[in-house]
Amino acid sequence: MNIIKKCLTDSTYFLARHMSTKLKRKIMNSYHIPAYIAPELFQKLRTSEFPTMVVIQTHAYCNASCIMCPYRDIIKDKNVPKGYMKPELFYKIIDECSKYNVKKISPYLMNGPLLDENMFNYIKYIRKKMPKAVININSNGFALTKEKAEKLAETGIHRVVFSVHGISEKKYKKITGLDLKTVLENIDYYLSLKKKNNTSVEITGITEWFTDEELKKWVDYWNKRNVKLIYRNLHSRAKNVKVPEVISKMQKFGKTKGTKDKIYGCTHREGTNKMDIMFNGDVVLCCMDWYRSVVLGNVNNDSLYNIWNSEKFNKIRRMMVSKDDSSDNFICKRCVKSIG
C-alpha cells in the first residue's frame, strides 16, 4: 500500500509542476466526487505514511496588518504564543524530513518569513539535506531590502510568491498597512536578480478588492514583468477574520455560509499529505488554525512520524470525514476548504 501511495504522490507532484492553473483547479474539484461516495476510504488512500509537504513557522510575526488576515487580531491575543523557533529545532525537523519522501518544504506559516535573519541559512540547509525537495515562501515583499534580495537569490530557493493586494497606493495602504512603492521597488530588484538562479517568481492578489480598472492595471503591470499571476478569493480563514468591512464584502459575494453539518474531507491536503508546525514545535491541523484549536503534538518531545501516525491524528482524520463526532466549532466545519 505504501509503495502505491508513493507512486501516486510522485506522479501527482510531477504533474502539478507541469500543468496549467485551470487544470489544477479542475483536478482539485474532482476530489469531491470520490469523497462524497466513500469519504473514509478516500481519506485513507490519500493519507501518506509521512507528510509529503511540511510547512514550518520559524517565527510568529508579520510587518503587515492586512484587514483580511487574522494576524491583526492574533498579535494582540495574549493566549496565542509568540516567538522565534530555535535553530536546533528547525534543523531537527529537516533532518527527519530528509529520511522520507517529502516533496515540498515551506519555511513560512502565518508570518512574514523575510523578517527572520536565519531564513537564508535555513533555506540553504534544506537544499543541502533535501536537494530534490521544492522550497517556497510567500512574502508581501516589504522586508525584501537589496541585501536580503541578494541573499535570497543565492539560497537556491525554487519558488517565491509575493502577495500584492492592489495597485492603488491609497487602497493598498488601507488593506495592508504597507507602502506600495517600496514593495514594488523591492520586487523589481529581486526580479533583476532572477538570472542568477532558477527561482519561479509569482504574484498573488485577492482581486475582489479591485475595481475592473484596477484589475486591468494590476494585470498589465505584472504581465510586463513576465511573472505568473495567481488570483485569490476572499474567505474567512475558517471564520477567524473578524474585521466588519471584510465580513460585509464576503456577505456581498455570498461567502458567509454557516457551519457545515457534515464534512467529507479537505481539498487543501490538510491531515493527509501536509503537516503544519508552529515556531514552538506545536503541530496544528492546518494553516487556517490561527488559534491552535487542534494541536496534535509537539516536535520538541516527539518525532514527526509518531505525531503523524498517532491515534490522536487518526481520530481527527475520522472527524474530518464525519466518521467520528465533532463539535459544531470543529475547524473543518467552519472552513471553506473542507468538502461539505
TORDRENPA-384977 format. One record per residue (C-alpha): y, x, z negated; residue number from 1. Coordinates in Angstrom, 1 decimal. Last residue first. Layout:
N
<pt <Y,X,Z>,NUM>
...
***
This chain:
340
<pt <19.6,-19.3,-2.6>,340>
<pt <19.4,-15.8,-1.3>,339>
<pt <21.4,-13.5,-3.6>,338>
<pt <24.4,-11.6,-2.1>,337>
<pt <26.9,-14.2,-3.0>,336>
<pt <26.2,-13.7,-6.7>,335>
<pt <26.4,-16.1,-9.6>,334>
<pt <22.6,-16.8,-9.7>,333>
<pt <21.9,-13.1,-9.4>,332>
<pt <24.0,-12.4,-12.5>,331>
<pt <22.0,-14.6,-14.8>,330>
<pt <24.6,-17.0,-16.3>,329>
<pt <22.5,-20.1,-15.8>,328>
<pt <19.8,-18.4,-17.8>,327>
<pt <16.6,-17.1,-16.3>,326>
<pt <13.0,-18.4,-16.0>,325>
<pt <10.3,-16.3,-14.4>,324>
<pt <9.2,-16.8,-10.7>,323>
<pt <12.8,-17.7,-9.8>,322>
<pt <12.9,-14.9,-7.1>,321>
<pt <15.3,-12.7,-9.0>,320>
<pt <13.6,-13.7,-12.3>,319>
<pt <10.4,-12.0,-11.0>,318>
<pt <12.4,-8.9,-10.3>,317>
<pt <13.9,-9.0,-13.8>,316>
<pt <10.4,-9.1,-15.2>,315>
<pt <9.5,-6.1,-13.1>,314>
<pt <12.4,-4.2,-14.5>,313>
<pt <11.4,-4.9,-18.1>,312>
<pt <7.7,-4.2,-17.2>,311>
<pt <8.8,-0.7,-16.2>,310>
<pt <8.3,0.7,-12.7>,309>
<pt <12.0,1.6,-12.0>,308>
<pt <12.5,2.7,-15.6>,307>
<pt <9.5,5.0,-15.6>,306>
<pt <10.4,6.5,-12.2>,305>
<pt <14.0,7.1,-13.2>,304>
<pt <12.7,9.1,-16.1>,303>
<pt <13.6,8.2,-19.7>,302>
<pt <16.0,9.0,-22.6>,301>
<pt <19.1,10.3,-20.8>,300>
<pt <18.0,8.1,-17.8>,299>
<pt <18.8,4.9,-19.7>,298>
<pt <17.0,1.7,-19.3>,297>
<pt <17.2,-1.7,-17.6>,296>
<pt <20.7,-2.8,-18.5>,295>
<pt <21.4,-6.4,-17.2>,294>
<pt <24.8,-7.8,-18.3>,293>
<pt <26.4,-4.4,-17.7>,292>
<pt <30.0,-5.9,-17.4>,291>
<pt <30.5,-4.6,-13.9>,290>
<pt <27.2,-5.9,-12.6>,289>
<pt <28.1,-6.3,-9.0>,288>
<pt <26.7,-2.8,-8.1>,287>
<pt <23.3,-3.8,-9.3>,286>
<pt <20.6,-4.1,-12.0>,285>
<pt <22.1,-1.5,-14.3>,284>
<pt <20.6,1.8,-15.2>,283>
<pt <22.6,3.3,-18.1>,282>
<pt <22.9,7.1,-17.9>,281>
<pt <26.4,7.4,-19.4>,280>
<pt <28.1,7.5,-15.9>,279>
<pt <26.3,4.4,-14.7>,278>
<pt <23.2,4.5,-12.5>,277>
<pt <22.4,2.0,-9.7>,276>
<pt <19.0,1.9,-8.1>,275>
<pt <18.3,0.5,-4.6>,274>
<pt <15.0,-0.3,-2.9>,273>
<pt <13.6,-3.5,-4.5>,272>
<pt <15.9,-4.2,-7.5>,271>
<pt <19.0,-4.5,-5.4>,270>
<pt <18.2,-4.4,-1.7>,269>
<pt <21.5,-6.2,-0.8>,268>
<pt <20.0,-9.4,0.7>,267>
<pt <18.6,-10.3,-2.8>,266>
<pt <15.7,-12.5,-3.7>,265>
<pt <14.8,-16.2,-3.6>,264>
<pt <17.2,-17.9,-6.0>,263>
<pt <17.1,-21.4,-7.6>,262>
<pt <19.8,-23.3,-9.5>,261>
<pt <22.7,-21.3,-7.8>,260>
<pt <25.9,-21.2,-9.9>,259>
<pt <28.8,-23.0,-8.3>,258>
<pt <30.4,-22.3,-4.9>,257>
<pt <33.8,-20.6,-4.8>,256>
<pt <33.8,-19.3,-1.2>,255>
<pt <35.2,-22.3,0.7>,254>
<pt <37.9,-20.3,2.6>,253>
<pt <40.8,-21.9,0.7>,252>
<pt <38.8,-21.7,-2.5>,251>
<pt <38.5,-17.9,-1.9>,250>
<pt <42.3,-17.7,-1.5>,249>
<pt <42.8,-19.5,-4.8>,248>
<pt <40.3,-17.3,-6.6>,247>
<pt <42.2,-14.2,-5.3>,246>
<pt <45.6,-15.6,-6.4>,245>
<pt <44.2,-16.5,-9.8>,244>
<pt <42.8,-13.0,-10.5>,243>
<pt <39.5,-13.3,-12.4>,242>
<pt <37.0,-11.3,-10.2>,241>
<pt <33.7,-11.1,-12.0>,240>
<pt <32.2,-14.2,-10.4>,239>
<pt <29.3,-12.3,-8.9>,238>
<pt <31.7,-9.9,-7.1>,237>
<pt <34.0,-12.9,-6.3>,236>
<pt <34.0,-12.6,-2.5>,235>
<pt <36.4,-11.6,0.3>,234>
<pt <34.7,-10.6,3.5>,233>
<pt <34.5,-7.1,4.9>,232>
<pt <35.1,-5.9,8.4>,231>
<pt <33.8,-2.4,9.0>,230>
<pt <35.7,-0.3,11.6>,229>
<pt <34.4,2.8,13.3>,228>
<pt <36.9,5.6,13.9>,227>
<pt <38.4,6.6,17.2>,226>
<pt <41.9,7.4,15.9>,225>
<pt <43.5,5.1,18.4>,224>
<pt <40.9,2.5,17.4>,223>
<pt <42.3,2.8,13.8>,222>
<pt <45.8,1.8,14.6>,221>
<pt <44.8,-0.8,17.2>,220>
<pt <42.5,-2.6,14.6>,219>
<pt <45.2,-2.6,11.9>,218>
<pt <47.9,-3.9,14.4>,217>
<pt <45.6,-6.6,15.6>,216>
<pt <44.8,-7.6,12.0>,215>
<pt <48.4,-7.6,11.1>,214>
<pt <49.3,-10.0,14.0>,213>
<pt <46.5,-12.4,13.1>,212>
<pt <47.6,-12.4,9.4>,211>
<pt <45.6,-10.1,7.2>,210>
<pt <44.2,-10.7,3.7>,209>
<pt <41.0,-12.1,5.2>,208>
<pt <40.6,-8.7,6.7>,207>
<pt <38.9,-7.2,3.7>,206>
<pt <39.1,-3.7,5.0>,205>
<pt <36.7,-0.8,5.9>,204>
<pt <37.4,2.4,7.8>,203>
<pt <34.6,4.7,8.8>,202>
<pt <34.3,8.5,9.0>,201>
<pt <30.9,10.0,10.0>,200>
<pt <30.9,13.6,8.9>,199>
<pt <29.4,16.1,11.4>,198>
<pt <31.4,19.0,10.2>,197>
<pt <34.3,21.4,11.1>,196>
<pt <35.4,19.2,14.0>,195>
<pt <36.3,16.4,11.5>,194>
<pt <39.1,18.5,9.9>,193>
<pt <41.8,16.5,11.8>,192>
<pt <40.2,13.3,10.5>,191>
<pt <40.8,14.5,6.9>,190>
<pt <44.4,15.0,7.7>,189>
<pt <44.7,11.5,9.2>,188>
<pt <43.0,10.1,6.1>,187>
<pt <45.6,11.8,3.8>,186>
<pt <48.5,10.7,5.9>,185>
<pt <47.2,7.1,6.0>,184>
<pt <46.8,7.0,2.2>,183>
<pt <50.2,8.5,1.5>,182>
<pt <52.0,6.0,3.8>,181>
<pt <50.0,3.1,2.2>,180>
<pt <51.3,3.8,-1.4>,179>
<pt <48.9,2.3,-4.0>,178>
<pt <49.0,-0.8,-6.2>,177>
<pt <46.1,-2.2,-4.2>,176>
<pt <47.0,-5.7,-3.1>,175>
<pt <50.8,-5.6,-3.7>,174>
<pt <51.1,-2.1,-2.3>,173>
<pt <49.2,-3.1,0.8>,172>
<pt <51.4,-6.2,1.3>,171>
<pt <54.6,-4.1,1.1>,170>
<pt <53.3,-1.2,3.3>,169>
<pt <51.9,-3.5,6.0>,168>
<pt <48.6,-2.2,7.5>,167>
<pt <46.2,-3.6,5.0>,166>
<pt <43.1,-3.3,3.0>,165>
<pt <42.3,0.4,3.7>,164>
<pt <38.9,1.3,2.2>,163>
<pt <37.8,4.7,3.5>,162>
<pt <34.1,5.2,4.2>,161>
<pt <32.9,8.8,4.2>,160>
<pt <29.5,9.6,5.7>,159>
<pt <27.3,12.7,6.0>,158>
<pt <28.7,15.1,3.4>,157>
<pt <28.4,18.7,4.5>,156>
<pt <30.3,20.0,1.5>,155>
<pt <32.9,21.9,3.6>,154>
<pt <34.8,18.7,4.7>,153>
<pt <35.1,17.6,1.1>,152>
<pt <36.7,20.9,0.0>,151>
<pt <39.1,20.7,2.9>,150>
<pt <40.1,17.1,2.1>,149>
<pt <40.4,18.1,-1.6>,148>
<pt <43.0,20.8,-0.8>,147>
<pt <44.8,18.5,1.7>,146>
<pt <45.0,15.8,-1.0>,145>
<pt <42.5,13.0,-0.9>,144>
<pt <43.5,11.1,-4.1>,143>
<pt <44.9,8.1,-2.1>,142>
<pt <41.9,7.9,0.2>,141>
<pt <40.7,4.5,-1.0>,140>
<pt <37.2,6.0,-1.3>,139>
<pt <33.6,5.2,-0.5>,138>
<pt <31.0,7.9,-0.7>,137>
<pt <28.0,8.9,1.4>,136>
<pt <25.1,11.3,1.4>,135>
<pt <22.1,10.9,3.7>,134>
<pt <18.9,12.5,2.4>,133>
<pt <17.1,15.1,4.5>,132>
<pt <18.5,18.2,2.8>,131>
<pt <17.6,16.9,-0.7>,130>
<pt <17.9,19.8,-3.2>,129>
<pt <20.6,21.8,-1.3>,128>
<pt <22.5,18.8,0.1>,127>
<pt <22.4,17.1,-3.3>,126>
<pt <23.8,20.2,-4.9>,125>
<pt <26.6,20.5,-2.3>,124>
<pt <27.5,16.8,-3.0>,123>
<pt <27.7,17.5,-6.8>,122>
<pt <29.7,20.7,-6.3>,121>
<pt <32.3,18.7,-4.3>,120>
<pt <32.3,15.8,-6.9>,119>
<pt <32.9,18.1,-9.9>,118>
<pt <36.7,17.5,-9.7>,117>
<pt <36.1,13.8,-10.2>,116>
<pt <39.1,11.8,-9.0>,115>
<pt <37.6,11.9,-5.5>,114>
<pt <34.9,9.3,-6.5>,113>
<pt <37.4,6.4,-7.2>,112>
<pt <35.2,4.0,-9.2>,111>
<pt <32.8,1.1,-9.2>,110>
<pt <30.0,3.4,-8.0>,109>
<pt <30.1,6.7,-6.1>,108>
<pt <27.6,9.6,-5.9>,107>
<pt <25.8,7.8,-3.1>,106>
<pt <22.4,9.2,-2.3>,105>
<pt <20.3,7.9,0.6>,104>
<pt <16.7,8.3,1.9>,103>
<pt <14.8,8.9,-1.3>,102>
<pt <11.1,9.5,-0.6>,101>
<pt <10.4,11.2,-3.9>,100>
<pt <10.5,14.6,-5.6>,99>
<pt <14.1,15.3,-4.8>,98>
<pt <15.1,12.1,-6.7>,97>
<pt <13.9,13.8,-9.9>,96>
<pt <16.1,16.9,-9.4>,95>
<pt <19.0,14.6,-8.4>,94>
<pt <18.9,12.7,-11.6>,93>
<pt <18.6,15.9,-13.7>,92>
<pt <21.5,17.4,-11.9>,91>
<pt <23.7,14.4,-12.7>,90>
<pt <22.6,14.6,-16.4>,89>
<pt <23.4,18.3,-16.6>,88>
<pt <26.9,17.5,-15.1>,87>
<pt <27.7,15.1,-18.0>,86>
<pt <28.9,11.9,-16.5>,85>
<pt <32.5,11.0,-17.3>,84>
<pt <34.0,8.3,-19.5>,83>
<pt <34.4,4.6,-20.1>,82>
<pt <32.0,2.1,-21.8>,81>
<pt <32.8,-1.6,-21.5>,80>
<pt <33.5,-3.3,-24.8>,79>
<pt <37.1,-2.1,-24.9>,78>
<pt <38.0,-4.1,-21.8>,77>
<pt <41.2,-2.9,-20.3>,76>
<pt <39.6,-0.8,-17.5>,75>
<pt <37.2,-3.7,-16.8>,74>
<pt <40.1,-6.1,-16.0>,73>
<pt <41.7,-4.0,-13.2>,72>
<pt <38.2,-2.9,-12.2>,71>
<pt <37.0,-6.4,-11.3>,70>
<pt <38.3,-5.9,-7.7>,69>
<pt <40.1,-8.5,-5.5>,68>
<pt <43.5,-7.6,-7.0>,67>
<pt <43.1,-3.9,-6.2>,66>
<pt <44.3,-1.8,-9.1>,65>
<pt <43.9,1.7,-7.7>,64>
<pt <43.5,5.1,-9.3>,63>
<pt <39.9,4.4,-10.3>,62>
<pt <37.9,5.4,-13.4>,61>
<pt <34.3,5.2,-14.7>,60>
<pt <32.9,8.6,-13.9>,59>
<pt <29.9,10.1,-12.0>,58>
<pt <28.7,6.7,-11.0>,57>
<pt <25.4,7.3,-9.2>,56>
<pt <23.9,5.2,-6.4>,55>
<pt <20.2,5.9,-5.5>,54>
<pt <18.7,4.6,-2.3>,53>
<pt <15.0,4.8,-1.6>,52>
<pt <14.1,3.7,-5.1>,51>
<pt <10.6,4.7,-6.2>,50>
<pt <7.3,2.9,-5.7>,49>
<pt <9.1,0.7,-3.1>,48>
<pt <9.8,-3.1,-3.6>,47>
<pt <9.9,-4.9,-0.2>,46>
<pt <6.3,-6.0,-0.3>,45>
<pt <6.6,-7.2,-3.9>,44>
<pt <9.7,-9.2,-3.1>,43>
<pt <8.1,-10.8,-0.1>,42>
<pt <5.1,-11.8,-2.2>,41>
<pt <7.3,-13.3,-4.8>,40>
<pt <9.5,-15.1,-2.3>,39>
<pt <6.8,-16.6,-0.1>,38>
<pt <8.4,-19.1,2.4>,37>
<pt <12.0,-18.9,1.3>,36>
<pt <12.0,-15.1,1.2>,35>
<pt <10.1,-15.0,4.5>,34>
<pt <13.0,-16.8,6.2>,33>
<pt <16.0,-15.4,4.3>,32>
<pt <15.3,-11.8,5.2>,31>
<pt <16.3,-12.7,8.8>,30>
<pt <19.9,-12.6,7.6>,29>
<pt <19.7,-8.9,7.1>,28>
<pt <18.2,-8.4,10.6>,27>
<pt <21.0,-10.4,12.1>,26>
<pt <23.6,-8.4,10.2>,25>
<pt <22.1,-5.1,11.3>,24>
<pt <22.2,-6.4,14.9>,23>
<pt <25.9,-7.0,14.6>,22>
<pt <26.5,-3.6,13.0>,21>
<pt <24.9,-1.9,16.0>,20>
<pt <21.7,0.1,15.7>,19>
<pt <21.0,3.8,15.3>,18>
<pt <21.3,4.6,11.6>,17>
<pt <19.6,1.3,10.6>,16>
<pt <16.7,2.0,13.0>,15>
<pt <15.8,5.3,11.2>,14>
<pt <16.3,3.7,7.8>,13>
<pt <13.9,0.9,8.7>,12>
<pt <11.3,3.2,10.2>,11>
<pt <11.2,5.4,7.1>,10>
<pt <11.1,2.4,4.8>,9>
<pt <8.3,0.7,6.7>,8>
<pt <6.3,3.9,6.8>,7>
<pt <6.8,4.5,3.0>,6>
<pt <5.8,0.9,2.3>,5>
<pt <2.6,1.3,4.3>,4>
<pt <1.8,4.5,2.5>,3>
<pt <2.4,2.8,-0.9>,2>
<pt <0.0,0.0,0.0>,1>
***
